[in-house]
Amino acid sequence: MLEIPLHNFHAEQGARFVNFGGWNMPVQYTSILEEHKAVRTAAGLFDVSHMGEFHVFGADAALFLDRLLVNAVAKAPLGKAIYSPMCMSNGGVVDDLIVYRIEEDSFLVCVNASNIEKDFGWFLKQAERWGFDVEIEDHSDEYALLALQGPQSEAILTEVGLEGLASIKRFWHKLIAFSGEKIRVCRTGYTGEDGFEIYSSPKAAEQLAKQILKHGEPMGVKLCGLGARDSLRLEAGLPLYGHELSDHITPLEASLDWTVKLDKDDFIGKNALTEQKENGIPRRVVHFKLEGRRIAREGTPVINKAGEAIGKVLSGTLSPMIHCPIGSAIVNSDSLEGPLYVDLRGNQLELQIAKAPLHK
């Protein structure tokens, strides 16, 4: 299994590890419940250094990314971060990623850890296919990536000595001096709370993590693992590749219509997504709550009143904030008026369709 650069640091902090896509990752330190609540009420520190980082640069870099992704990149200003699915010609999703515009012709791209090799090959294949003047380099091994999430995040990082955080708006980024180097601080997030992602060298990341825990302790910061990350993102209604997005689920079906810029000149998947929009999107990803304590797990069939399968559960967990099962499902559009049910060991429970964030 692959190990993130700060593996020994996390082991010293009492982390429990789990195999996640070939990476030996911290899943929890104390309890998922405690870590989840810390992010909602104070702050939680995640190490997501398993994510992949590509450098994309050259005269045609912006045009290339605009053609590659469903969202608009070419006209984005310097310092902007753009979330976007990346599609195949049939509209299925290769991956979802975040693009950071560094310069007019230079971008940092963050991709999902399990898709690094696949995505890099896809980038290279498309660049060769179109003959763009663009260079693509995989720098994943050089980066550490910390994510501090929660309402106290800005205050904690300010105590640590990072300056100018208030000027970073949601989905923007900037370079800030720390420990003798420039680290990239981004105000994105994957929890539904305010927070920052910080790209740096492994050495600076370990120093930063120690400082965050030291200065953040009076403010309630906790180290958090993948367990809390998943429950937080599901409460917030955010997709996880391989669940709410996949090569069989388009961005429109995933209810990510806002990312699909059909008014762009061209991009991979445009024809298929345009056709899907014009003909009616056949399925939709929805979020739900359930009464009781039984969780509807991934793969559980969603049925209508007649008992016919009209969809399936994509993700499910117990919400630590509202103390009930929550989840996501993909359902035939003509059945969305409901009622919808899941059968859990002979008990038929009605899905309470809810708008994310589910805990608000």
Secondary structure, 3 states (H helix, E strand, C coil): CEECCCHHHHHHCCCEEEEECCEEEEEECCCHHHHHHHHHHCEEEEECCCCEEEEEECCCHHHHHHHHECCCCCCCCCCEEEEEEEECCCCCEEEEEEEEEEECCEEEEEECHHHHHHHHHHHHHHHHHHCCCCEEEECHHHCEEEEEECCCHHHHHHHHCCCCHHHCCCCEEEEEEECCEEEEEECCCCCCCCEEEEEECHHHHHHHHHHHHHHHHHHCEEECCHHHHHHHHHHHCCCCECCCEECCECCCCCCCHHHCCCCCCCCCCHHHHHHHHHHCCCEEEEEEECCCCCCCCCCCEEECCCCCEEEEEEEEEECCCCCCEEEEEEEEHHHCCCCCEEEECCEEEECEEECCCCCC
